[in-house]
Each structure stands twice: as structure tokens, then as C-alpha cells.
Amino acid sequence: MTATTEPSRVTAGDTITWLKSLPDYPANAGWVLGYTLINQSSKKTITATASGADHLVIVPAATSATWTAGLYTWVSSVSKGADRYTIGTSTITIDPDPTAVASFDTRSSARKALEAVNSAMETYGNKAYLQGYEINGRKQQFHSPSEFMRFRSLLLNEVAREDSAARLSAGLAPLNQIRVRFGPR
């Protein structure tokens, strides 16, 4: 089944398809639907083809494979001869092609930060708060041991929430579930 609205998220390297119905600008009356995807470093154009009165958008896998991952703004417009009208705008996230990357770190930001904090604790012991930690060029310094431990607790809670959500989506019981039994044993 072909989608009837623009996607908000796609993966580079996938075939991307949707069918757009525009009663005021039917394709069989000569209107052509086009999209421009743009961000700070890239600009992509997509032209739909007629499918009766509707506009069929197909981006082949080979084309989307060349797209750079990131957040893009898209603008859609219709044109016919010298006339052009902007009809929509929104955003789309292009995810990297997981089959095309050499390695892929699936850890969340919270898990990466927690691992960095734990590593600092192992390396520096009770002076870890003085060292702070660094991830991808971003440094975090702390002014006291309690501030450091409060931050670590926040990260532990966030990672626990992520783990529980992952378990729920896999059909398992969350980690924080407490079972209570009432009555005689």
C-alpha cells in the first residue's frame, strides 16, 4: 500500500514512495508536483509523475542512497507552464543507511554519557568529579562530588527508562515492575 502523505522520516538507500492527491491541481490537467529538500549543506529535488489525477512520488533506492543523513526542510509546489504555487512545507529526517556504514553505535546519548562517567569513576575514584568527562568534543565539568553523583543518578534513571521501554516494545515486563501477592501463601 502506498502512503498518501509525505513521510516525516526515511532511511537513505530505501525506495521512498507516496501518492499525493491535489484536487485543485490535478496531474491529468497538466500540473506537476515537485519537492525541494534543503538543509545547511544539501539540496535535493524530487519531481512527481502523473498517476491519473494524482501525483506519484517515487525516489529510487539508488537516488536516496546518495542522500546525506540529517534534518531537512521540504517545500512542495505545483507548476503548470509559467505558473507555480507553493502548497506545503514541513520537515523530514533522513536516517543513515545502516547497511552502508562500517560501524554503527546504537547507544543512546544517556548510555554513552553514563559509560563515560563510570569510566571516569574507575580511573579517578573519588576525584572523578574534578576530571569530568568528554564525549564527541563536548566536556562536562563538575564543582563537587555531590553534583557529579547527582548527574550520574540522572543518567542511571534515563538508561533504566530506556531499558524498560525496550523491554516493553519486545513484549517483556518492564524492569521496574514490582509484583505483590495478597492472601495466604
C-alpha positions as CSV (number, residue, x, y, z in Angstrom):
1,M,0.0,0.0,0.0
2,T,1.4,3.4,-1.0
3,A,1.4,6.2,1.6
4,T,-0.8,9.2,0.8
5,T,1.2,11.8,2.8
6,E,4.8,12.9,2.8
7,P,6.9,10.9,5.2
8,S,8.5,12.5,8.2
9,R,11.4,10.1,8.4
10,V,13.1,8.0,5.8
11,T,16.3,5.9,5.5
12,A,18.9,6.6,2.9
13,G,19.2,3.7,0.5
14,D,15.5,2.8,0.7
15,T,12.9,3.3,-2.1
16,I,10.6,6.1,-1.0
17,T,7.1,6.3,-2.4
18,W,3.9,8.2,-1.8
19,L,0.8,9.3,-3.8
20,K,-0.4,12.8,-3.4
21,S,-4.0,13.8,-4.3
22,L,-4.4,17.5,-5.1
23,P,-7.9,18.2,-6.3
24,D,-7.1,21.8,-7.1
25,Y,-4.0,20.8,-9.1
26,P,-4.8,17.5,-10.8
27,A,-1.9,15.8,-12.6
28,N,-4.1,15.0,-15.6
29,A,-4.8,18.7,-16.1
30,G,-1.0,19.3,-16.6
31,W,0.0,20.2,-13.0
32,V,3.4,18.9,-12.0
33,L,4.2,18.4,-8.3
34,G,7.8,18.9,-7.1
35,Y,9.6,18.8,-3.8
36,T,12.8,20.6,-2.6
37,L,14.6,19.1,0.4
38,I,17.1,21.5,1.9
39,N,19.4,21.9,4.9
40,Q,22.6,23.7,5.7
41,S,24.7,21.6,3.4
42,S,22.5,19.9,0.8
43,K,19.6,20.5,-1.6
44,K,17.6,17.7,-3.2
45,T,14.8,18.0,-5.8
46,I,12.0,15.4,-6.4
47,T,9.5,15.5,-9.3
48,A,6.3,13.5,-9.1
49,T,4.8,11.7,-12.1
50,A,1.1,11.7,-13.1
51,S,-1.0,8.7,-11.9
52,G,-4.4,9.7,-13.2
53,A,-5.3,12.9,-11.4
54,D,-2.9,12.1,-8.6
55,H,0.8,12.8,-8.3
56,L,3.0,9.7,-7.7
57,V,6.3,10.4,-6.0
58,I,9.0,7.7,-6.3
59,V,12.6,8.1,-5.1
60,P,14.6,5.1,-6.2
61,A,16.9,3.4,-3.7
62,A,19.9,4.3,-5.8
63,T,19.0,8.0,-5.5
64,S,18.2,8.1,-1.8
65,A,21.5,6.2,-1.2
66,T,23.3,9.3,-2.1
67,W,21.5,11.4,0.4
68,T,23.3,12.7,3.5
69,A,21.6,11.9,6.8
70,G,20.1,14.8,8.7
71,L,17.1,17.0,9.2
72,Y,15.8,18.7,6.1
73,T,13.0,21.2,5.4
74,W,10.9,20.3,2.5
75,V,8.8,22.6,0.3
76,S,6.3,21.3,-2.2
77,S,5.0,23.2,-5.1
78,V,2.9,22.7,-8.2
79,S,3.7,24.2,-11.6
80,K,1.9,24.4,-15.0
81,G,3.5,26.4,-17.7
82,A,4.6,29.8,-16.2
83,D,2.5,29.3,-13.1
84,R,3.9,28.0,-9.8
85,Y,2.3,27.7,-6.4
86,T,3.9,26.6,-3.1
87,I,1.4,24.2,-1.4
88,G,3.2,22.8,1.6
89,T,6.2,22.8,3.8
90,S,7.4,20.7,6.7
91,T,10.5,18.7,7.9
92,I,11.9,15.3,7.1
93,T,14.6,13.3,8.8
94,I,16.9,11.2,6.7
95,D,18.4,8.4,8.7
96,P,21.8,6.9,7.5
97,D,21.7,3.7,5.6
98,P,22.7,1.1,8.3
99,T,23.9,-1.3,5.7
100,A,26.4,1.3,4.2
101,V,28.2,2.3,7.4
102,A,31.3,0.5,8.6
103,S,30.2,0.7,12.2
104,F,27.1,2.0,13.9
105,D,26.9,3.0,17.6
106,T,23.4,2.2,18.7
107,R,23.8,3.5,22.2
108,S,21.7,6.5,23.3
109,S,23.3,9.7,24.4
110,A,22.4,8.9,28.0
111,R,24.1,5.5,27.8
112,K,27.2,7.0,26.3
113,A,27.4,9.7,29.0
114,L,26.8,7.1,31.8
115,E,29.6,4.9,30.4
116,A,31.9,7.9,30.3
117,V,31.0,8.9,33.9
118,N,31.5,5.3,35.1
119,S,34.9,5.2,33.3
120,A,35.9,8.4,35.0
121,M,35.0,6.9,38.4
122,E,37.0,3.8,37.7
123,T,40.0,5.9,36.5
124,Y,40.0,8.7,39.1
125,G,38.0,7.3,42.0
126,N,36.6,10.0,44.3
127,K,38.4,12.7,42.4
128,A,36.4,11.8,39.2
129,Y,34.2,14.9,39.6
130,L,37.4,17.1,39.1
131,Q,38.1,15.4,35.8
132,G,34.6,15.5,34.3
133,Y,34.1,13.6,31.1
134,E,34.1,14.3,27.3
135,I,32.0,12.8,24.5
136,N,32.5,13.9,20.9
137,G,34.4,17.0,21.9
138,R,31.8,18.1,24.5
139,K,33.1,18.4,28.0
140,Q,31.3,18.4,31.3
141,Q,33.0,19.6,34.5
142,F,31.5,19.3,38.0
143,H,32.1,21.6,41.0
144,S,31.5,19.0,43.7
145,P,31.3,15.2,44.3
146,S,27.5,15.6,45.0
147,E,26.9,17.4,41.7
148,F,28.8,14.6,39.9
149,M,26.8,11.9,41.7
150,R,23.5,13.7,41.1
151,F,24.3,13.8,37.4
152,R,25.2,10.1,37.4
153,S,21.9,9.3,39.1
154,L,20.0,11.2,36.4
155,L,21.8,9.2,33.8
156,L,21.2,5.9,35.6
157,N,17.4,6.7,35.7
158,E,17.3,7.7,32.0
159,V,19.1,4.5,30.9
160,A,16.7,2.4,33.1
161,R,13.7,4.1,31.4
162,E,15.2,3.3,28.0
163,D,15.8,-0.3,29.0
164,S,12.2,-0.6,30.3
165,A,10.8,0.9,27.1
166,A,12.9,-1.5,25.1
167,R,11.6,-4.5,27.1
168,L,8.0,-3.3,26.7
169,S,8.4,-3.0,22.9
170,A,9.8,-6.5,22.9
171,G,6.8,-7.8,24.8
172,L,8.6,-8.3,28.1
173,A,7.8,-7.0,31.5
174,P,9.5,-3.7,32.4
175,L,12.4,-3.8,34.8
176,N,10.8,-1.6,37.4
177,Q,7.7,-3.7,37.9
178,I,7.0,-4.8,41.4
179,R,4.7,-7.8,41.9
180,V,2.6,-8.0,45.1
181,R,0.6,-11.0,46.2
182,F,-2.1,-10.7,48.7
183,G,-3.6,-13.6,50.7
184,P,-2.3,-16.8,52.2
185,R,0.8,-18.5,50.8
